[in-house]
Amino acid sequence: MPRKIKINTASADELDAVPQLQGHGYEIVRYRSERGRFGEMRQLEEVPGMTGHIDGLEALLSFD
């Protein structure tokens, strides 16, 4: 099983390497720096452009 990406510490490039997040890495990092750490998956829906793109990400991301 592939290693999960740590959404609270990953760089934009690391996040862009996840197919469902490709092109959204910068926005995820910007959101995180402005609003703080992600605590649950649904918060990704608040990132511009991510609405409806979070299905299946639980297996790819961790909140460590």
N, CA, C and O atoms as a GROMACS GRO file, in nm:
protein
  256
    1MET      N    1   0.084  -0.119   0.000
    1MET     CA    2   0.000   0.000   0.000
    1MET      C    3   0.089   0.125   0.000
    1MET      O    4   0.185   0.133   0.078
    2PRO      N    5   0.059   0.222  -0.085
    2PRO     CA    6   0.140   0.344  -0.090
    2PRO      C    7   0.131   0.422   0.041
    2PRO      O    8   0.031   0.415   0.113
    3ARG      N    9   0.234   0.496   0.068
    3ARG     CA   10   0.238   0.581   0.187
    3ARG      C   11   0.139   0.696   0.170
    3ARG      O   12   0.128   0.754   0.062
    4LYS      N   13   0.067   0.728   0.277
    4LYS     CA   14  -0.028   0.838   0.272
    4LYS      C   15   0.045   0.971   0.276
    4LYS      O   16   0.149   0.984   0.340
    5ILE      N   17  -0.010   1.070   0.208
    5ILE     CA   18   0.044   1.206   0.209
    5ILE      C   19  -0.011   1.278   0.332
    5ILE      O   20  -0.132   1.274   0.359
    6LYS      N   21   0.075   1.342   0.405
    6LYS     CA   22   0.035   1.418   0.525
    6LYS      C   23  -0.012   1.556   0.481
    6LYS      O   24   0.069   1.643   0.448
    7ILE      N   25  -0.141   1.575   0.480
    7ILE     CA   26  -0.199   1.697   0.424
    7ILE      C   27  -0.158   1.823   0.500
    7ILE      O   28  -0.158   1.932   0.443
    8ASN      N   29  -0.124   1.811   0.627
    8ASN     CA   30  -0.089   1.928   0.707
    8ASN      C   31   0.058   1.968   0.697
    8ASN      O   32   0.098   2.072   0.750
    9THR      N   33   0.140   1.886   0.631
    9THR     CA   34   0.282   1.920   0.617
    9THR      C   35   0.332   1.908   0.474
    9THR      O   36   0.444   1.951   0.445
   10ALA      N   37   0.253   1.852   0.385
   10ALA     CA   38   0.296   1.830   0.246
   10ALA      C   39   0.310   1.963   0.171
   10ALA      O   40   0.238   2.059   0.196
   11SER      N   41   0.405   1.963   0.079
   11SER     CA   42   0.424   2.080  -0.008
   11SER      C   43   0.318   2.077  -0.118
   11SER      O   44   0.250   1.977  -0.137
   12ALA      N   45   0.307   2.187  -0.190
   12ALA     CA   46   0.213   2.194  -0.302
   12ALA      C   47   0.248   2.088  -0.406
   12ALA      O   48   0.157   2.026  -0.462
   13ASP      N   49   0.376   2.066  -0.433
   13ASP     CA   50   0.418   1.966  -0.531
   13ASP      C   51   0.380   1.825  -0.487
   13ASP      O   52   0.336   1.743  -0.568
   14GLU      N   53   0.396   1.796  -0.358
   14GLU     CA   54   0.358   1.664  -0.306
   14GLU      C   55   0.208   1.642  -0.318
   14GLU      O   56   0.164   1.532  -0.353
   15LEU      N   57   0.130   1.744  -0.291
   15LEU     CA   58  -0.015   1.734  -0.302
   15LEU      C   59  -0.058   1.720  -0.448
   15LEU      O   60  -0.150   1.645  -0.479
   16ASP      N   61   0.008   1.792  -0.536
   16ASP     CA   62  -0.023   1.782  -0.679
   16ASP      C   63   0.008   1.643  -0.735
   16ASP      O   64  -0.046   1.606  -0.839
   17ALA      N   65   0.092   1.567  -0.668
   17ALA     CA   66   0.125   1.432  -0.714
   17ALA      C   67   0.010   1.334  -0.691
   17ALA      O   68   0.010   1.225  -0.749
   18VAL      N   69  -0.087   1.370  -0.608
   18VAL     CA   70  -0.206   1.288  -0.586
   18VAL      C   71  -0.303   1.319  -0.700
   18VAL      O   72  -0.345   1.434  -0.713
   19PRO      N   73  -0.339   1.220  -0.781
   19PRO     CA   74  -0.422   1.248  -0.900
   19PRO      C   75  -0.546   1.334  -0.873
   19PRO      O   76  -0.574   1.425  -0.951
   20GLN      N   77  -0.619   1.308  -0.767
   20GLN     CA   78  -0.740   1.385  -0.737
   20GLN      C   79  -0.710   1.528  -0.692
   20GLN      O   80  -0.799   1.613  -0.694
   21LEU      N   81  -0.587   1.554  -0.654
   21LEU     CA   82  -0.551   1.688  -0.605
   21LEU      C   83  -0.469   1.766  -0.707
   21LEU      O   84  -0.437   1.883  -0.685
   22GLN      N   85  -0.434   1.703  -0.817
   22GLN     CA   86  -0.348   1.766  -0.917
   22GLN      C   87  -0.403   1.904  -0.956
   22GLN      O   88  -0.520   1.917  -0.993
   23GLY      N   89  -0.317   2.004  -0.948
   23GLY     CA   90  -0.356   2.139  -0.980
   23GLY      C   91  -0.415   2.217  -0.863
   23GLY      O   92  -0.443   2.336  -0.876
   24HIS      N   93  -0.434   2.150  -0.749
   24HIS     CA   94  -0.492   2.216  -0.632
   24HIS      C   95  -0.393   2.230  -0.517
   24HIS      O   96  -0.427   2.288  -0.413
   25GLY      N   97  -0.273   2.180  -0.533
   25GLY     CA   98  -0.174   2.183  -0.426
   25GLY      C   99  -0.149   2.322  -0.371
   25GLY      O  100  -0.146   2.341  -0.249
   26TYR      N  101  -0.131   2.419  -0.459
   26TYR     CA  102  -0.105   2.556  -0.415
   26TYR      C  103  -0.220   2.609  -0.330
   26TYR      O  104  -0.198   2.669  -0.225
   27GLU      N  105  -0.344   2.586  -0.376
   27GLU     CA  106  -0.461   2.636  -0.302
   27GLU      C  107  -0.475   2.567  -0.167
   27GLU      O  108  -0.514   2.630  -0.069
   28ILE      N  109  -0.442   2.439  -0.160
   28ILE     CA  110  -0.451   2.366  -0.034
   28ILE      C  111  -0.349   2.421   0.065
   28ILE      O  112  -0.382   2.443   0.182
   29VAL      N  113  -0.226   2.444   0.019
   29VAL     CA  114  -0.122   2.499   0.107
   29VAL      C  115  -0.158   2.642   0.149
   29VAL      O  116  -0.137   2.678   0.265
   30ARG      N  117  -0.212   2.722   0.059
   30ARG     CA  118  -0.251   2.859   0.092
   30ARG      C  119  -0.363   2.857   0.197
   30ARG      O  120  -0.358   2.932   0.294
   31TYR      N  121  -0.463   2.774   0.176
   31TYR     CA  122  -0.574   2.761   0.271
   31TYR      C  123  -0.520   2.721   0.408
   31TYR      O  124  -0.559   2.779   0.510
   32ARG      N  125  -0.431   2.623   0.411
   32ARG     CA  126  -0.374   2.574   0.536
   32ARG      C  127  -0.296   2.684   0.607
   32ARG      O  128  -0.303   2.696   0.729
   33SER      N  129  -0.221   2.765   0.533
   33SER     CA  130  -0.142   2.870   0.597
   33SER      C  131  -0.230   2.983   0.649
   33SER      O  132  -0.195   3.049   0.747
   34GLU      N  133  -0.344   3.006   0.585
   34GLU     CA  134  -0.435   3.113   0.629
   34GLU      C  135  -0.528   3.069   0.742
   34GLU      O  136  -0.560   3.149   0.830
   35ARG      N  137  -0.572   2.942   0.741
   35ARG     CA  138  -0.675   2.897   0.835
   35ARG      C  139  -0.630   2.791   0.933
   35ARG      O  140  -0.706   2.754   1.023
   36GLY      N  141  -0.509   2.742   0.917
   36GLY     CA  142  -0.460   2.641   1.010
   36GLY      C  143  -0.474   2.500   0.956
   36GLY      O  144  -0.518   2.477   0.843
   37ARG      N  145  -0.435   2.407   1.040
   37ARG     CA  146  -0.431   2.266   1.003
   37ARG      C  147  -0.569   2.211   0.967
   37ARG      O  148  -0.672   2.257   1.016
   38PHE      N  149  -0.566   2.111   0.880
   38PHE     CA  150  -0.688   2.037   0.849
   38PHE      C  151  -0.710   1.935   0.960
   38PHE      O  152  -0.616   1.868   1.003
   39GLY      N  153  -0.832   1.922   1.006
   39GLY     CA  154  -0.865   1.825   1.110
   39GLY      C  155  -0.952   1.712   1.060
   39GLY      O  156  -0.957   1.604   1.119
   40GLU      N  157  -1.023   1.738   0.950
   40GLU     CA  158  -1.109   1.634   0.893
   40GLU      C  159  -1.124   1.657   0.743
   40GLU      O  160  -1.104   1.768   0.693
   41MET      N  161  -1.161   1.552   0.674
   41MET     CA  162  -1.164   1.553   0.529
   41MET      C  163  -1.259   1.659   0.472
   41MET      O  164  -1.228   1.720   0.370
   42ARG      N  165  -1.372   1.680   0.535
   42ARG     CA  166  -1.470   1.773   0.480
   42ARG      C  167  -1.416   1.915   0.466
   42ARG      O  168  -1.468   1.994   0.386
   43GLN      N  169  -1.311   1.950   0.542
   43GLN     CA  170  -1.252   2.083   0.531
   43GLN      C  171  -1.193   2.107   0.393
   43GLN      O  172  -1.186   2.221   0.348
   44LEU      N  173  -1.152   2.002   0.324
   44LEU     CA  174  -1.099   2.017   0.189
   44LEU      C  175  -1.203   2.076   0.094
   44LEU      O  176  -1.168   2.141  -0.004
   45GLU      N  177  -1.330   2.053   0.122
   45GLU     CA  178  -1.438   2.106   0.039
   45GLU      C  179  -1.438   2.260   0.042
   45GLU      O  180  -1.494   2.323  -0.048
   46GLU      N  181  -1.377   2.320   0.145
   46GLU     CA  182  -1.372   2.465   0.157
   46GLU      C  183  -1.261   2.527   0.073
   46GLU      O  184  -1.261   2.648   0.052
   47VAL      N  185  -1.168   2.446   0.025
   47VAL     CA  186  -1.059   2.495  -0.058
   47VAL      C  187  -1.115   2.525  -0.197
   47VAL      O  188  -1.184   2.441  -0.255
   48PRO      N  189  -1.087   2.644  -0.251
   48PRO     CA  190  -1.139   2.677  -0.384
   48PRO      C  191  -1.106   2.569  -0.488
   48PRO      O  192  -0.991   2.527  -0.503
   49GLY      N  193  -1.210   2.525  -0.558
   49GLY     CA  194  -1.194   2.426  -0.662
   49GLY      C  195  -1.203   2.281  -0.616
   49GLY      O  196  -1.200   2.191  -0.700
   50MET      N  197  -1.214   2.257  -0.487
   50MET     CA  198  -1.214   2.120  -0.435
   50MET      C  199  -1.353   2.063  -0.408
   50MET      O  200  -1.365   1.944  -0.378
   51THR      N  201  -1.457   2.142  -0.417
   51THR     CA  202  -1.591   2.092  -0.392
   51THR      C  203  -1.621   1.974  -0.483
   51THR      O  204  -1.608   1.983  -0.605
   52GLY      N  205  -1.661   1.863  -0.422
   52GLY     CA  206  -1.695   1.744  -0.499
   52GLY      C  207  -1.577   1.658  -0.540
   52GLY      O  208  -1.596   1.561  -0.614
   53HIS      N  209  -1.456   1.689  -0.493
   53HIS     CA  210  -1.337   1.614  -0.532
   53HIS      C  211  -1.275   1.533  -0.420
   53HIS      O  212  -1.163   1.485  -0.434
   54ILE      N  213  -1.346   1.516  -0.308
   54ILE     CA  214  -1.281   1.451  -0.194
   54ILE      C  215  -1.311   1.303  -0.180
   54ILE      O  216  -1.250   1.236  -0.098
   55ASP      N  217  -1.404   1.250  -0.259
   55ASP     CA  218  -1.436   1.107  -0.250
   55ASP      C  219  -1.312   1.022  -0.276
   55ASP      O  220  -1.244   1.040  -0.377
   56GLY      N  221  -1.286   0.930  -0.185
   56GLY     CA  222  -1.173   0.839  -0.201
   56GLY      C  223  -1.040   0.890  -0.148
   56GLY      O  224  -0.942   0.816  -0.146
   57LEU      N  225  -1.035   1.016  -0.105
   57LEU     CA  226  -0.909   1.071  -0.056
   57LEU      C  227  -0.868   1.018   0.080
   57LEU      O  228  -0.752   1.030   0.118
   58GLU      N  229  -0.962   0.961   0.154
   58GLU     CA  230  -0.930   0.908   0.287
   58GLU      C  231  -0.817   0.804   0.279
   58GLU      O  232  -0.736   0.794   0.370
   59ALA      N  233  -0.813   0.730   0.171
   59ALA     CA  234  -0.712   0.625   0.154
   59ALA      C  235  -0.576   0.682   0.115
   59ALA      O  236  -0.475   0.612   0.123
   60LEU      N  237  -0.572   0.808   0.072
   60LEU     CA  238  -0.449   0.868   0.020
   60LEU      C  239  -0.388   0.973   0.112
   60LEU      O  240  -0.270   1.005   0.100
   61LEU      N  241  -0.469   1.027   0.204
   61LEU     CA  242  -0.424   1.138   0.288
   61LEU      C  243  -0.430   1.102   0.436
   61LEU      O  244  -0.513   1.022   0.478
   62SER      N  245  -0.342   1.164   0.513
   62SER     CA  246  -0.349   1.153   0.658
   62SER      C  247  -0.344   1.293   0.716
   62SER      O  248  -0.301   1.388   0.650
   63PHE      N  249  -0.387   1.306   0.839
   63PHE     CA  250  -0.390   1.437   0.906
   63PHE      C  251  -0.283   1.449   1.014
   63PHE      O  252  -0.290   1.539   1.098
   64ASP      N  253  -0.185   1.361   1.014
   64ASP     CA  254  -0.076   1.363   1.112
   64ASP      C  255   0.000   1.493   1.106
   64ASP      O  256   0.096   1.513   1.181
   0.00000   0.00000   0.00000
